[in-house]
């Protein structure tokens, strides 16, 4: 299983999807260039996603800047060396501070975030979700854009559902359960199918539905 690291990986995956499902050309032909949107893997990358949850981009950037200044580098051992009060004092909520600490402990105890892209989607998802506080959205965003996992598909994403319904001429969006089953046809390249549908959503429906930049 080859992680998605650059534009060439996207091109190869698109070709594989079209061999598997030629009808997906109705998405590819209108999506335009499919952005890579690759971010940093490892503890630091996942921590940034956690910090950004449920707050504005400006607030997330400000908290992250204070976190970096406090720690000198957002890494597991450094995070564990700081008291709860110090981390809460820079603007982290109690839930986020606890999740970052539990994630640091999991990494210290052997969780390798760098290699999750080489696991099956189910195993990678399970390992992340085993850390209390990391929900489905956080796990999917990390695996898609930081780890570069080639086969993750967030079937509950409304933008993906809307893009699929529009491209295939459906009267209504598929439900999450229906969409999960439909997306199985694109294995083992579901991450690129998701990127293509987001690109279609942005270009054809003229809206930005991608969860992170």
N, C-alpha and C positions, 0 to 999 in steps of 0.2 A: 504494500500500500504506500503510494508516493504522496507525501504532503504537497500542498499547493504553496509554492514559494515565489513564482514569478509568472509573467505573462505567457511564457511558453507552456507552463503547466496548465494554464487555463485553456490555451488553444488545443492541447492534446485532449483534455477532458471534454471540451465541446465536441470534438470529432468523435470521441467515444460515445457520448450521449446520442449524437445523431445517428450513429451506427445502431445503437440499441433501440432508439425511438425516433425514426425519421420525422414524425409528426411534430417533434419539438422545434423543428425549423421555423414554425410560425412564431415562436418566441425569439429565437436567435436572429432571424431576419429583421426584426424590428427593434431589438434591444440596443443595437449599437455596440460600441466598445464595452467590454465587461471589466469593471474595475477590480483590481487585486484586493485593495483595502486590507493589506497585511499589517498587523501591529506586533508588538513585542510579545514573545512567548515567555514562559516561566512565571515565577512568583510575582515579579514586578508587573508583568502584563495583566495577570488575573487580578491583582490588587487594584490596578487602575480601573478595571471594569467594575469591581465592587464599589469603589469610591464614587463612581459616576452614576450609580443607580439612584433613581427617584429624586435627583436634584438637577438644576439647570447646568448647562455646560460651563457657564462662568463660575458657578459655585463649586463644581467638581474640580475645575482647574485651580481655583484658589486653595481648596483643601489639599489637593495633591501637592501644590507648591510648598505649602506649610509642612506637609508630611515629609517631603524630601529634605527640607531645611532642617527639620527636627532630627531625622534619622541619618542623614548623610548618604542615604542609599536604601531604597525600599527592598530589603531582602529579609528572609525568614529570621536569621539569627539576630539581626539588628532590631527587628520588630519585637521579638521576644524579650529583648533587653530593656525595653521601655515600659514604664508603668502605665496602667490603664488611664490614670488621670492625665498623664502627659499626652496620650493619644487622643483622649476625649477633648482635651483643651485646644486642639487645633481645628475642631469642628466635626470630627468623626462622631456619628451617632453611636449609641451603645451597641446596636446590632452590627454595625459595620466593623467597629473595633473588635468585637468578639469573633466575627467571621474571619477577619484578617489574622487574628491571633490563632484561631483554630487551623486556618490554612497554613500558617507558619509552622505550627506543631506537626501537621501532617507531612509537610515537606521535610522537616527535620527527621521525621520518622520513616521516610522512604518514598513519599509520593513524588514521582518524577513528572513534573508538568511539561518538560521539554519533549518527552517522547510520546505524549498522548496521541499525537497525529498518526502514530504507527499502529495503534490498537484498533480493534473494530469500533465502530461508532457506539455500540452498546456498552462495551467495556470501558471506553474512554468516558462516556457519559456517567456510567456507574461510579467510577473512581472519583470524579469531581463531585457528584451528588452525595457521596459518602461524607463529605465535609459539611457539617451542619451550618446552614446559612447560605449555601450555594444552591440556588434554585435552577430550574430548567433553563430560563432565559440566560442567566449568567453562564451556565455550562455551555450552552449552544453558541453564544457570542464568542466565548473564549476559544472553543474548538474550531469555529469557522474562521475567525479573523486573526487570532494570535498563534494558535498551534498550527493552523493551516490544514486541518483535517479534511480529506477529500470527500467524505461521505456523511456529512451531517446535514439534516434538513429540518428546520424549525416549522413544522406543519401548522402550528398555531398562529403563525405570523399573518396578520390581516392583509398586509401589503402583498405578500406572496399569494395568498388566496385570491385577492382581487385581480392581480396580474394574470394568474392562471385562468380565472373565469373569463376575463376579457379576451385573452388570446385564443381560448378554445370556444368562445361564443356561448358560454353557459349563462343561464338566466340568474343563477345565484352562486355565491361563493361556496366551495366545498367546505364541509365541516373539518375540524382538525383531524378527526378519525378517518374521514374519507380521504383527506389530502395525504395523510401518512401512508395510506394504502396505495394511492395513486403514485406517490413519489418513489415507491419501491422499484418502479420500472427503471429509474435512473441510477440505481446502484451499479457500481461503487463510486459514482460521480455526483452524488446528490448535492454536495456543497456548491458545485459549479452550476447545477440547475437552479439552486437558490439564488446565486449571484446573477444569473441570466434573468431570472424573473424580477429581481429587484431593479436591474437595469431597464427592463421592459417597463416596469411600473414608473420609473423616473422619466423615461423618454416618451412613452406613449400616453400614460395617464398623467404625466407631468407632476409627479409628486415624489418626495424623497421618503422612502419607507425603510431604508437600511438602518438597522439598530445602532450601529456605531460608524464613525468615520474612519 
